[in-house]
Amino acid sequence: MKTRTVLVTGATGTVGSALIPALQARGVTVRAMTRNPDHSVPGVETAVADLQDPASVAEALKGVDAVFLNSPSAPDAAALQIQFADLARDAGVHRLVLLSQYAARIDSPVRFLRWHAEVEAHVSELGLDYTVLRPNLYLQALLGFAGTIAQGWFAAPIGDAAVSLIDTRDIADTAATVLTTTGHTGHTYTLTGPRALTHAQIAYAIAYATGRDITFHDAPADQFTAVLTGILPPWQLDGLVEDYAHYARGEAAEVHTCVTDLTGRPARDITDFARDYAAAFIPA
Ligand SMILES: NC(=O)c1ccc[n+]([C@@H]2O[C@H](COP(=O)([O-])OP(=O)(O)OC[C@H]3O[C@@H](n4cnc5c(N)ncnc54)[C@H](OP(=O)(O)O)[C@@H]3O)[C@@H](O)[C@H]2O)c1
């Protein structure tokens, strides 16, 4: 069945905002879901809905062929995504593409990976044409360190472990392909960048792109936790520490070719990201 209208959840977020133009370029009609009517996305229809409000989601799903399901991490994220998937099935949606995470596993010690695995398992039982995308750590997550990088340093509890980080623009391009072409039913695609990088290599690439000295410091988990206590809620901070322990164990270093296989071009490298985002890492 040809995809005509796609509902994009998280439309104003990291992946969703890049997915909308990628879908438009493929000639499909996009409906952008946001909780805030002031967040309307130029050039596409906006559906104001909240995953916490099933009636608003059911309204947003009317007349849609395919959905991209993505929401930020939250203690109830799995339940909200499962509820959304059920509503999509009830609305007669044909195709569902789920944004999960690299190494999602129901018995993972990382809570985010368990939550994603729970949603994956549910979606696979719904009888929809579904596909799972499991991206690794986002290169754009480095923007969270931009404040200290602009001062010449950043720190995280990861040591010299390598991670095959991915650019969210590549996740969006891959999702657009999966949403608009056939042959992906039941597939799980692990999405990574073209190589695994240590944080010291990341520091070097951003230093090169900005022309400034930047040093990475390994930070003990308790020091990292102390700095972020009171800034992040406890569930998010604990989850982030679990994520970093997983990276530090070297469990997120595999390189997969799905981005190239599906989009027909190489995944963006750290050098591309550092060049394109250099201004974000320079003091204002
Ligand atoms: N960060 C990483 O490195 C990484 C790596 C792999 C996987 N992931 C996964 O990526 C997913 C997205 O994470 P993210 O932090 O980057 O978020 P995001 O995709 O940037 O999504 C944020 C958007 O979600 C919308 N939103 C928030 N609460 C909502 C609700 N109750 N109902 C409807 N929409 C809501 C907001 O839009 P409005 O304000 O416009 O409503 C916001 O723009 C998570 O599942 C995470 O596990 C992240």
The ligand as a MOL file (V3000), in Angstrom:
LIG
                    3D

  0  0  0     0  0            999 V3000
M  V30 BEGIN CTAB
M  V30 COUNTS 48 52 0 0 0
M  V30 BEGIN ATOM
M  V30 1 N 19.4060 11.0670 22.9450 0
M  V30 2 C 19.9940 9.9990 22.4320 0
M  V30 3 O 21.2160 9.9210 22.2450 0
M  V30 4 C 19.1170 8.8240 22.0330 0
M  V30 5 C 19.7040 7.7070 21.4390 0
M  V30 6 C 18.8810 6.6450 21.0180 0
M  V30 7 C 17.5060 6.6960 21.2430 0
M  V30 8 N 16.9830 7.8050 21.8440 0 CHG=1
M  V30 9 C 15.5310 7.8330 22.0640 0
M  V30 10 O 14.9990 8.9330 21.3430 0
M  V30 11 C 13.7320 9.2360 21.8760 0
M  V30 12 C 13.5180 10.7120 21.7850 0
M  V30 13 O 14.2780 11.3660 22.7410 0
M  V30 14 P 14.5960 12.9240 22.6580 0
M  V30 15 O 14.9420 13.3320 24.0430 0
M  V30 16 O 15.5630 13.1830 21.5470 0 CHG=-1
M  V30 17 O 13.1980 13.5870 22.3630 0
M  V30 18 P 12.7060 14.3130 21.0250 0
M  V30 19 O 12.6510 13.3490 19.8980 0
M  V30 20 O 13.4900 15.5780 20.8650 0
M  V30 21 O 11.1960 14.6050 21.3650 0
M  V30 22 C 10.8040 15.7220 22.0760 0
M  V30 23 C 9.4260 16.1110 21.5520 0
M  V30 24 O 8.4270 15.2330 22.0640 0
M  V30 25 C 7.2380 15.9680 22.2230 0
M  V30 26 N 6.5370 15.5060 23.4400 0
M  V30 27 C 6.9920 15.5420 24.7020 0
M  V30 28 N 6.0640 15.0350 25.5460 0
M  V30 29 C 4.9980 14.6800 24.7780 0
M  V30 30 C 3.7150 14.1320 25.0560 0
M  V30 31 N 3.3190 13.8410 26.3100 0
M  V30 32 N 2.8620 13.9140 24.0250 0
M  V30 33 C 3.2220 14.2260 22.7490 0
M  V30 34 N 4.4270 14.7510 22.4200 0
M  V30 35 C 5.3030 14.9710 23.4310 0
M  V30 36 C 7.6370 17.4350 22.3640 0
M  V30 37 O 6.9550 18.1640 21.3880 0
M  V30 38 P 5.9430 19.3690 21.7580 0
M  V30 39 O 6.5560 20.1230 22.9040 0
M  V30 40 O 5.8980 20.1480 20.4820 0
M  V30 41 O 4.6550 18.6930 22.1060 0
M  V30 42 C 9.1410 17.4840 22.0160 0
M  V30 43 O 9.4690 18.3400 20.9460 0
M  V30 44 C 13.6760 8.5920 23.2690 0
M  V30 45 O 12.8310 7.4830 23.2280 0
M  V30 46 C 15.1070 8.1320 23.4940 0
M  V30 47 O 15.2130 6.9690 24.2860 0
M  V30 48 C 17.7320 8.8630 22.2250 0
M  V30 END ATOM
M  V30 BEGIN BOND
M  V30 1 1 1 2
M  V30 2 2 2 3
M  V30 3 1 2 4
M  V30 4 1 4 5
M  V30 5 2 4 48
M  V30 6 2 5 6
M  V30 7 1 6 7
M  V30 8 2 7 8
M  V30 9 1 8 9
M  V30 10 1 8 48
M  V30 11 1 9 10
M  V30 12 1 9 46
M  V30 13 1 10 11
M  V30 14 1 11 12
M  V30 15 1 11 44
M  V30 16 1 12 13
M  V30 17 1 13 14
M  V30 18 2 14 15
M  V30 19 1 14 16
M  V30 20 1 14 17
M  V30 21 1 17 18
M  V30 22 2 18 19
M  V30 23 1 18 20
M  V30 24 1 18 21
M  V30 25 1 21 22
M  V30 26 1 22 23
M  V30 27 1 23 24
M  V30 28 1 23 42
M  V30 29 1 24 25
M  V30 30 1 25 26
M  V30 31 1 25 36
M  V30 32 1 26 27
M  V30 33 1 26 35
M  V30 34 2 27 28
M  V30 35 1 28 29
M  V30 36 1 29 30
M  V30 37 2 29 35
M  V30 38 1 30 31
M  V30 39 2 30 32
M  V30 40 1 32 33
M  V30 41 2 33 34
M  V30 42 1 34 35
M  V30 43 1 36 37
M  V30 44 1 36 42
M  V30 45 1 37 38
M  V30 46 2 38 39
M  V30 47 1 38 40
M  V30 48 1 38 41
M  V30 49 1 42 43
M  V30 50 1 44 45
M  V30 51 1 44 46
M  V30 52 1 46 47
M  V30 END BOND
M  V30 END CTAB
M  END
